[in-house]
Amino acid sequence: MNSAPVPDVKPTPAKTPDAIKPKHKGSARLFENPMLERLSHTHIALPVGIFLITAVVSLYYGLTRGLVTGLSAFGLFLVGWFLFTFVEYLVHRYVYHIPATSPGRAKFQYTMHGVHHEYPKDKTRLAMPPIITVFVASLLFFIFRFTFGNASFGILAGFVFGYALYLFVHYAIHVYAPPKNFLKVWWHHHAQHHYRQDEIAFGVSSTLWDHIIGTMPDRVAKK
């Protein structure tokens, strides 16, 4: 009696950015271990919710304990949000798009971000898994507390709010059709990054730093 065939559970081979062709159906397998593979997927509501709760708790604690005042908390919140837009740009450009100059770098780049370029419609891989989200939120708290002191409660709130907004905007861009209003600019901007060339348009929740640093798509190429 023949035994049932063993399913192929080998991870999807890592590809360098120049070898990636977008596929609008399916999903890559990143890990041979089924538990790790399952943990690499998440519903967008979980990380967005974690960051929003972190923002609310941070502001509430800072205000109720007298560590920040109402007006200063608002200003610090805006500072944190502004800071996030810059970090978003830097991480996307210099970490997610690290040059794949060695097999190790190629594997890192593909696992962290290349898989998203290959399967841009895979909605379960548009955000970090919850366990990593909690770790990142906790790490940010300790970094900000050590760096900014009491001001961290306002700055952290703005920063993680920016993170939640980024996740929501990124999800909406990849899952929903472009709206017929001024918000369409976000869809067009990110499409340039995915389908024209990945060396431009690094901002997702904001195009500010693309304008400042000079990585905006040129207008001639717009369709």
N, C-alpha and C positions, 0 to 999 in steps of 0.2 A: 504494500500500500504506500503510495507516494505521500510524503508529508507536504503540507501547504508551503508555498514559497515564502521565504523570509522577505518582508518589504525592505526596500532600499531606504536606509535612514542616513545616508551619507550627507553631510552638509553641502550646500551649494558652493561650488568653488569660488574663491574670492577673485574678483576681477579688478583690473586697474581702470581708472576713470575713462580712459580712451577706448576701452573695450566694452563699456556698458551701453546697451541699447534699451531704452525704456519699454517696459511691458505693462500694459494696463489691466492685466488679469494675472491672478496667481500670487504666490508669496514665496520668498526664498526660505530655505532652512539654514539657520546659522549654527546650530549645535546638534551634535549627534545624540547627546543626552536628552531624552524627551522632557524631563523636568525643566532643564535650562531652556530648551526650545519653547516650552509653554510660557515660561516666565519672560521671554523676550517679546511677548505680545501683550497689549493692554488696551482697554477701552479708554478713549480720550478723557472721559469724565473723571476718572480716578486721579491722574496727575494734575489736571486743572483744579479739581476740588481740593487736593492736598495743598497746592500753592495758594489758593484763595483763602483757605482756612488759616494757613500760616500767616498771611497778610493781616487778616482780621484779628487773630490772637496777638500778633506782635503789636499792632496799633492799640488794641484794647489794654494790654498789659502796660505798655508805656504810658498811656494816658491815665489809667486808674491808679498807677503807682507814682504818678507825678514825675516820671522820668523825662517826659516830653510834654509840652503844652499844645493846645489845640492848633494855634497858628504855626508854631514851629514844626509840629507833626505833619501838617499839610505840606509845608515847604520841603521837609526831609523826604516825605513820600515822593514828591516830584523829582527830587535829586536821585532817589533810588530807581525810579522808573527810567529817568534819563540815563543813568549808569547802566541799566540793563540793556538798553538799545545798543550801547557801545560794545558791551560784552557779547551780546548776541552776534553782532557783526564780526568781532574778532574770532570768536569760537567757530563760527560757520566758515570763515575764510581760512583761518590758519590751523585749526584742529580738524574739523570735518573734511577739509580739502587739503590735508597734508600730502605733499608729493609722495607718490607710491614708488620710492626709489629702491626699495628692497622688499623681499617677500613678507617680512614682518610688518612693514609699513603698509603694504598693499592689503594684508589681512585686516589690520587695524582700521584702515580707511574704509574698506568695504563693510566691515561689521558695524562701524559707527555711523556711516552715512552713505556709502556707495550702494548698499542694498536699497536705500530709499530712492536713489536715482534710477535703479533698475526696476523697482516696483513702486512707482510713485503713488499708486492708487491703493496700496495695502494700508487700509485705515487702522489696523491694529499695531502698525509700527511707525506711527506718526508722533509718538511720545515715548519717554522713558517708562519702563515698568514701575509700578508703585513702590517696590522695595528700594529701587535706586532713587526714586523721587524723594522718599522720606530721608534717605541718606544725604542727598544733595541739599534738601531744605535744612537739615540739622547742621551740616557742614557750613552752609552759608551763615547760619545764626552765629556759630562760634567765630567765624572769620570776621563778620561784621561787628560783633560784640567786642572782640579784641581790638579791632581797628578804629571803630568810631565811638566806643563807649555807649553812653545812654542814647546818643543820636541813632544808634543802630536800630532801635525799635521802629523809627519812622522810615529810615533808609531801607531796611530789610523788607518792610511792608510794600514799599514802592517797587523794589527790585523783584520780589516774587510775584507781585501783581503783574508786572511787565512780563514775567516768565509765563504766567497763566494766559495772558492775552496773546503772547506769541504762539503758544500751543493751540489756542482756539482758532486764531487766524490761519495758522498753517494747516490745521485740520480742515477748516472751511474751504480753503483754496483748493485742496486736493480732492475733497469729497463732493462739493457742491458746484453747480454751474456758476459762471461769473454773473454778478448782478448787473442790472442795466442802470447803474448810477455811478456816482463818483468812486464808490468802493472797488469798482472794476480795476482800478490802477494796481491794486495789490495782486490780483489774479494775473494781470499782464506782466507785472514786474517779476513775479516768481516763475512764470512760464518761460521768460527769457533765460533764467538761470538753468532750468531743467532741459529745455528743448533747443536752445540756441547755442549757448556755451556756458560752462560752469565756472568761468573766470570773471563773471560779472554778476550784478544783482544779488549780493549776499544778504541784504536786509530782508526780513520777512514781515515783522510787525511794524517796521518803519523803514523808509527809504532814505532817511536823513544821512546816515554815514556813507551810503553809496554816492550821494550828492557831494559830500564834503571830501571824501577820499578819492573820488573819481572812478568809481566802478559802476556807474549808471549805464544801462543799455543806450546805444545811440538811437536817436529818433528816426533816422532813415530806415532802420531795419524793422520798424514796427509794421504789423500787418493788420 
